[in-house]
Amino acid sequence: MLTVLVADDEFAVLEVLSMALEGEGHRILKAGDGADALRLLASQPCDVVVCDENMPVMNGHQLIAAMRAEPRLSDIPVIMMADTWGRPLPVVDNAVVMGKPILLAELFQHVEQAAKSRRKP
């Protein structure tokens, strides 16, 4: 069982992703924006972060930058969901970027791969 932090400002998306990942046997932490996610990460161990690109207060890019700047959080894998309306997917260092709408099966694969890559020596 992995602990997955899901951060999204859209409540319905947050709930659907959380329930789907919980259904795969994972423990879920929920955050409504990047700042909430960072606060949770400071107090809760986490294996993988799934976040939206566009959130108020602190967006996905800012969350990733803050995590990479904090040694204790810097190796946590991040999967960022991004809108692709007429633009290519953003390139983000040390993160997997998925275009919306996402496929849950693909998200599940990325979560498992991210956790495995973190465990490698």
N, CA and C atoms as a LAMMPS dump frame, in Angstrom:
ITEM: TIMESTEP
0
ITEM: NUMBER OF ATOMS
363
ITEM: BOX BOUNDS ff ff ff
-5.0000000000000000e+02 5.0000000000000000e+02
-5.0000000000000000e+02 5.0000000000000000e+02
-5.0000000000000000e+02 5.0000000000000000e+02
ITEM: ATOMS id mol type element x y z
1 1 1 N 0.841 -1.185 0
2 1 2 C 0 0 0
3 1 3 C 0.883 1.242 0
4 2 1 N 0.576 2.158 -0.902
5 2 2 C 1.296 3.428 -0.985
6 2 3 C 0.453 4.53 -0.359
7 3 1 N 1.12 5.558 0.128
8 3 2 C 0.419 6.765 0.552
9 3 3 C 0.546 7.764 -0.586
10 4 1 N -0.599 8.168 -1.132
11 4 2 C -0.64 9.076 -2.279
12 4 3 C -1.33 10.366 -1.855
13 5 1 N -0.652 11.486 -2.051
14 5 2 C -1.261 12.786 -1.801
15 5 3 C -1.851 13.281 -3.109
16 6 1 N -3.143 13.592 -3.097
17 6 2 C -3.829 14.113 -4.277
18 6 3 C -4.163 15.575 -4.009
19 7 1 N -3.698 16.471 -4.882
20 7 2 C -3.953 17.905 -4.734
21 7 3 C -4.662 18.435 -5.971
22 8 1 N -5.874 18.924 -5.777
23 8 2 C -6.646 19.509 -6.875
24 8 3 C -7.674 20.456 -6.273
25 9 1 N -7.858 21.61 -6.884
26 9 2 C -8.812 22.585 -6.363
27 9 3 C -10.248 22.288 -6.781
28 10 1 N -10.441 21.384 -7.717
29 10 2 C -11.791 20.991 -8.116
30 10 3 C -12.212 19.799 -7.263
31 11 1 N -13.193 20.04 -6.38
32 11 2 C -13.599 19.03 -5.406
33 11 3 C -13.992 17.712 -6.067
34 12 1 N -14.762 17.772 -7.156
35 12 2 C -15.214 16.543 -7.816
36 12 3 C -14.03 15.731 -8.329
37 13 1 N -13.05 16.397 -8.921
38 13 2 C -11.857 15.704 -9.425
39 13 3 C -11.073 15.111 -8.261
40 14 1 N -10.915 15.89 -7.199
41 14 2 C -10.205 15.419 -6.01
42 14 3 C -10.852 14.15 -5.461
43 15 1 N -12.172 14.148 -5.378
44 15 2 C -12.888 12.989 -4.84
45 15 3 C -12.803 11.775 -5.763
46 16 1 N -12.983 11.983 -7.064
47 16 2 C -12.932 10.856 -8.013
48 16 3 C -11.548 10.215 -7.999
49 17 1 N -10.5 11.036 -8.081
50 17 2 C -9.139 10.486 -8.066
51 17 3 C -8.843 9.785 -6.751
52 18 1 N -9.273 10.382 -5.654
53 18 2 C -9.029 9.789 -4.338
54 18 3 C -9.721 8.44 -4.206
55 19 1 N -10.989 8.379 -4.607
56 19 2 C -11.723 7.115 -4.517
57 19 3 C -11.118 6.054 -5.428
58 20 1 N -10.72 6.452 -6.633
59 20 2 C -10.133 5.493 -7.572
60 20 3 C -8.819 4.935 -7.029
61 21 1 N -7.965 5.801 -6.512
62 21 2 C -6.679 5.342 -5.968
63 21 3 C -6.88 4.533 -4.688
64 22 1 N -7.863 4.918 -3.893
65 22 2 C -8.19 4.146 -2.694
66 22 3 C -8.67 2.752 -3.084
67 23 1 N -9.441 2.684 -4.167
68 23 2 C -9.915 1.402 -4.68
69 23 3 C -8.786 0.492 -5.127
70 24 1 N -7.642 1.085 -5.46
71 24 2 C -6.453 0.312 -5.826
72 24 3 C -5.651 -0.097 -4.59
73 25 1 N -6.159 0.253 -3.404
74 25 2 C -5.511 -0.164 -2.165
75 25 3 C -4.565 0.85 -1.555
76 26 1 N -4.582 2.083 -2.042
77 26 2 C -3.663 3.098 -1.537
78 26 3 C -4.306 3.936 -0.437
79 27 1 N -3.468 4.441 0.46
80 27 2 C -3.897 5.394 1.485
81 27 3 C -3.84 6.777 0.833
82 28 1 N -4.87 7.587 1.045
83 28 2 C -4.978 8.867 0.348
84 28 3 C -4.925 10.033 1.323
85 29 1 N -4.139 11.049 0.953
86 29 2 C -4.146 12.347 1.615
87 29 3 C -4.708 13.328 0.597
88 30 1 N -5.562 14.269 1.028
89 30 2 C -6.202 15.202 0.097
90 30 3 C -5.812 16.636 0.414
91 31 1 N -5.581 17.415 -0.65
92 31 2 C -5.282 18.838 -0.512
93 31 3 C -6.019 19.609 -1.601
94 32 1 N -6.505 20.802 -1.257
95 32 2 C -7.25 21.621 -2.198
96 32 3 C -6.395 22.547 -3.043
97 33 1 N -5.108 22.643 -2.707
98 33 2 C -4.175 23.446 -3.5
99 33 3 C -2.751 23.059 -3.119
100 34 1 N -1.783 23.65 -3.797
101 34 2 C -0.39 23.302 -3.552
102 34 3 C 0.091 23.65 -2.16
103 35 1 N -0.394 24.765 -1.607
104 35 2 C 0.017 25.161 -0.259
105 35 3 C -0.478 24.152 0.773
106 36 1 N -1.73 23.703 0.626
107 36 2 C -2.251 22.662 1.525
108 36 3 C -1.434 21.382 1.38
109 37 1 N -1.082 21.049 0.152
110 37 2 C -0.282 19.848 -0.098
111 37 3 C 1.066 19.942 0.601
112 38 1 N 1.713 21.094 0.51
113 38 2 C 3.016 21.282 1.141
114 38 3 C 2.912 21.159 2.659
115 39 1 N 1.836 21.701 3.231
116 39 2 C 1.623 21.569 4.687
117 39 3 C 1.445 20.102 5.08
118 40 1 N 0.673 19.368 4.292
119 40 2 C 0.482 17.942 4.581
120 40 3 C 1.796 17.178 4.473
121 41 1 N 2.574 17.487 3.452
122 41 2 C 3.856 16.802 3.252
123 41 3 C 4.821 17.055 4.404
124 42 1 N 4.686 18.191 5.065
125 42 2 C 5.559 18.513 6.193
126 42 3 C 5.26 17.639 7.405
127 43 1 N 4.041 17.099 7.464
128 43 2 C 3.659 16.336 8.653
129 43 3 C 3.304 14.878 8.392
130 44 1 N 3.126 14.502 7.134
131 44 2 C 2.698 13.141 6.795
132 44 3 C 3.674 12.503 5.819
133 45 1 N 4.088 11.271 6.072
134 45 2 C 4.913 10.59 5.075
135 45 3 C 4.073 10.302 3.827
136 46 1 N 4.708 10.385 2.678
137 46 2 C 3.995 10.227 1.412
138 46 3 C 4.918 9.552 0.405
139 47 1 N 4.355 8.663 -0.418
140 47 2 C 5.141 7.958 -1.428
141 47 3 C 5.082 8.623 -2.797
142 48 1 N 3.937 9.19 -3.145
143 48 2 C 3.724 9.784 -4.466
144 48 3 C 2.76 10.967 -4.314
145 49 1 N 2.986 12.025 -5.107
146 49 2 C 2.064 13.164 -5.154
147 49 3 C 1.432 13.213 -6.539
148 50 1 N 0.114 13.351 -6.574
149 50 2 C -0.625 13.575 -7.811
150 50 3 C -1.241 14.962 -7.674
151 51 1 N -0.888 15.879 -8.578
152 51 2 C -1.405 17.246 -8.44
153 51 3 C -1.88 17.805 -9.771
154 52 1 N -2.727 18.809 -9.662
155 52 2 C -3.185 19.55 -10.83
156 52 3 C -2.154 20.627 -11.148
157 53 1 N -2.085 21.025 -12.393
158 53 2 C -1.169 22.096 -12.779
159 53 3 C -1.693 23.453 -12.316
160 54 1 N -2.978 23.701 -12.524
161 54 2 C -3.561 25.011 -12.215
162 54 3 C -4.397 24.941 -10.949
163 55 1 N -3.848 25.479 -9.87
164 55 2 C -4.55 25.558 -8.59
165 55 3 C -4.305 26.948 -8.013
166 56 1 N -5.248 27.446 -7.203
167 56 2 C -5.02 28.741 -6.566
168 56 3 C -3.983 28.624 -5.445
169 57 1 N -3.536 29.723 -4.963
170 57 2 C -2.579 29.85 -3.857
171 57 3 C -1.191 29.375 -4.271
172 58 1 N -1.065 28.107 -4.643
173 58 2 C 0.204 27.549 -5.12
174 58 3 C -0.128 26.53 -6.197
175 59 1 N 0.333 26.77 -7.427
176 59 2 C 0.01 25.853 -8.521
177 59 3 C 0.943 24.634 -8.51
178 60 1 N 0.72 23.739 -9.451
179 60 2 C 1.518 22.514 -9.506
180 60 3 C 3.002 22.753 -9.716
181 61 1 N 3.352 23.706 -10.566
182 61 2 C 4.765 24.02 -10.813
183 61 3 C 5.433 24.548 -9.543
184 62 1 N 4.728 25.427 -8.831
185 62 2 C 5.269 25.987 -7.59
186 62 3 C 5.403 24.909 -6.515
187 63 1 N 4.44 24.008 -6.454
188 63 2 C 4.511 22.905 -5.494
189 63 3 C 5.733 22.039 -5.774
190 64 1 N 5.935 21.678 -7.024
191 64 2 C 7.087 20.844 -7.383
192 64 3 C 8.388 21.558 -7.042
193 65 1 N 8.481 22.847 -7.356
194 65 2 C 9.696 23.61 -7.044
195 65 3 C 9.95 23.642 -5.538
196 66 1 N 8.89 23.843 -4.75
197 66 2 C 9.042 23.869 -3.291
198 66 3 C 9.466 22.504 -2.761
199 67 1 N 8.922 21.441 -3.327
200 67 2 C 9.307 20.09 -2.902
201 67 3 C 10.764 19.809 -3.238
202 68 1 N 11.192 20.184 -4.436
203 68 2 C 12.569 19.903 -4.856
204 68 3 C 13.579 20.719 -4.053
205 69 1 N 13.145 21.854 -3.5
206 69 2 C 14.032 22.695 -2.689
207 69 3 C 14.148 22.2 -1.25
208 70 1 N 13.272 21.294 -0.854
209 70 2 C 13.267 20.759 0.515
210 70 3 C 13.873 19.356 0.493
211 71 1 N 15.058 19.158 1.086
212 71 2 C 15.728 17.858 1.004
213 71 3 C 14.855 16.669 1.413
214 72 1 N 14.024 16.841 2.418
215 72 2 C 13.194 15.734 2.893
216 72 3 C 12.096 15.355 1.89
217 73 1 N 11.741 16.276 1.015
218 73 2 C 10.658 16.036 0.054
219 73 3 C 11.15 15.876 -1.38
220 74 1 N 12.418 16.139 -1.6
221 74 2 C 12.935 16.265 -2.966
222 74 3 C 12.868 14.984 -3.795
223 75 1 N 12.824 13.824 -3.145
224 75 2 C 12.804 12.58 -3.921
225 75 3 C 11.409 11.977 -4.062
226 76 1 N 10.387 12.674 -3.593
227 76 2 C 9.025 12.154 -3.734
228 76 3 C 8.576 12.349 -5.184
229 77 1 N 8.181 11.272 -5.856
230 77 2 C 7.73 11.391 -7.247
231 77 3 C 6.442 12.21 -7.35
232 78 1 N 6.34 12.987 -8.422
233 78 2 C 5.158 13.817 -8.66
234 78 3 C 4.581 13.49 -10.033
235 79 1 N 3.264 13.36 -10.066
236 79 2 C 2.522 13.202 -11.313
237 79 3 C 1.616 14.423 -11.409
238 80 1 N 1.834 15.243 -12.425
239 80 2 C 1.054 16.472 -12.574
240 80 3 C 0.095 16.345 -13.749
241 81 1 N -1.159 16.718 -13.508
242 81 2 C -2.185 16.703 -14.547
243 81 3 C -2.287 18.103 -15.14
244 82 1 N -2.248 18.192 -16.47
245 82 2 C -2.234 19.502 -17.127
246 82 3 C -3.284 19.581 -18.225
247 83 1 N -3.931 20.739 -18.313
248 83 2 C -4.833 21.003 -19.44
249 83 3 C -3.99 21.155 -20.694
250 84 1 N -4.503 20.641 -21.792
251 84 2 C -3.737 20.704 -23.04
252 84 3 C -4.475 21.481 -24.117
253 85 1 N -5.388 22.333 -23.728
254 85 2 C -6.205 23.077 -24.684
255 85 3 C -5.33 23.849 -25.659
256 86 1 N -5.035 23.25 -26.8
257 86 2 C -4.302 23.927 -27.856
258 86 3 C -2.84 24.196 -27.558
259 87 1 N -2.276 23.487 -26.625
260 87 2 C -0.856 23.674 -26.311
261 87 3 C -0.237 22.318 -26.005
262 88 1 N 1.054 22.201 -26.186
263 88 2 C 1.706 20.94 -25.837
264 88 3 C 1.784 20.786 -24.317
265 89 1 N 1.978 19.568 -23.885
266 89 2 C 2.159 19.329 -22.449
267 89 3 C 3.397 20.068 -21.966
268 90 1 N 3.325 20.669 -20.787
269 90 2 C 4.524 21.325 -20.263
270 90 3 C 5.588 20.297 -19.912
271 91 1 N 6.823 20.694 -20.005
272 91 2 C 7.93 19.843 -19.587
273 91 3 C 8.294 20.262 -18.171
274 92 1 N 8.312 19.315 -17.271
275 92 2 C 8.595 19.604 -15.871
276 92 3 C 9.691 18.658 -15.414
277 93 1 N 10.774 19.21 -14.911
278 93 2 C 11.862 18.372 -14.409
279 93 3 C 11.373 17.503 -13.259
280 94 1 N 11.78 16.265 -13.278
281 94 2 C 11.497 15.333 -12.186
282 94 3 C 10.012 15.149 -11.903
283 95 1 N 9.193 15.166 -12.934
284 95 2 C 7.765 14.912 -12.757
285 95 3 C 7.21 14.282 -14.025
286 96 1 N 6.187 13.477 -13.855
287 96 2 C 5.443 12.928 -14.984
288 96 3 C 4.285 13.884 -15.227
289 97 1 N 4.062 14.265 -16.466
290 97 2 C 2.951 15.158 -16.796
291 97 3 C 1.946 14.382 -17.636
292 98 1 N 0.696 14.382 -17.183
293 98 2 C -0.389 13.709 -17.893
294 98 3 C -1.354 14.761 -18.42
295 99 1 N -1.736 14.631 -19.692
296 99 2 C -2.724 15.539 -20.257
297 99 3 C -4.126 15.162 -19.818
298 100 1 N -4.952 16.187 -19.601
299 100 2 C -6.352 15.952 -19.252
300 100 3 C -7.173 15.833 -20.53
301 101 1 N -8.2 15.045 -20.535
302 101 2 C -8.644 14.193 -19.444
303 101 3 C -7.722 12.983 -19.294
304 102 1 N -7.501 12.6 -18.059
305 102 2 C -6.593 11.484 -17.815
306 102 3 C -7.357 10.166 -17.857
307 103 1 N -6.637 9.103 -18.133
308 103 2 C -7.187 7.754 -18.054
309 103 3 C -6.748 7.173 -16.72
310 104 1 N -7.694 6.664 -15.943
311 104 2 C -7.347 6.146 -14.621
312 104 3 C -6.338 5.011 -14.697
313 105 1 N -6.478 4.131 -15.684
314 105 2 C -5.527 3.019 -15.812
315 105 3 C -4.109 3.545 -16.007
316 106 1 N -3.973 4.625 -16.783
317 106 2 C -2.659 5.225 -17.003
318 106 3 C -2.136 5.869 -15.715
319 107 1 N -3.019 6.52 -14.97
320 107 2 C -2.619 7.108 -13.687
321 107 3 C -2.128 6.019 -12.739
322 108 1 N -2.863 4.911 -12.662
323 108 2 C -2.454 3.816 -11.782
324 108 3 C -1.058 3.317 -12.149
325 109 1 N -0.793 3.182 -13.45
326 109 2 C 0.536 2.733 -13.901
327 109 3 C 1.618 3.723 -13.493
328 110 1 N 1.358 5.007 -13.677
329 110 2 C 2.348 6.027 -13.311
330 110 3 C 2.613 6.029 -11.808
331 111 1 N 1.577 5.84 -11.008
332 111 2 C 1.748 5.799 -9.549
333 111 3 C 2.642 4.627 -9.168
334 112 1 N 2.374 3.465 -9.717
335 112 2 C 3.189 2.283 -9.404
336 112 3 C 4.631 2.46 -9.875
337 113 1 N 4.814 2.966 -11.092
338 113 2 C 6.171 3.18 -11.616
339 113 3 C 6.928 4.204 -10.787
340 114 1 N 6.26 5.263 -10.381
341 114 2 C 6.909 6.305 -9.583
342 114 3 C 7.369 5.746 -8.245
343 115 1 N 6.526 4.949 -7.629
344 115 2 C 6.895 4.367 -6.338
345 115 3 C 8.068 3.406 -6.487
346 116 1 N 8.072 2.619 -7.556
347 116 2 C 9.188 1.693 -7.789
348 116 3 C 10.484 2.448 -8.034
349 117 1 N 10.418 3.536 -8.789
350 117 2 C 11.64 4.292 -9.084
351 117 3 C 12.206 4.934 -7.824
352 118 1 N 11.363 5.28 -6.898
353 118 2 C 11.836 5.884 -5.641
354 118 3 C 12.528 4.847 -4.766
355 119 1 N 12.074 3.603 -4.842
356 119 2 C 12.642 2.548 -4.002
357 119 3 C 13.97 2.02 -4.504
358 120 1 N 14.297 2.297 -5.766
359 120 2 C 15.566 1.793 -6.308
360 120 3 C 16.734 2.428 -5.568
361 121 1 N 17.795 1.608 -5.287
362 121 2 C 18.957 2.165 -4.579
363 121 3 C 19.73 3.15 -5.426
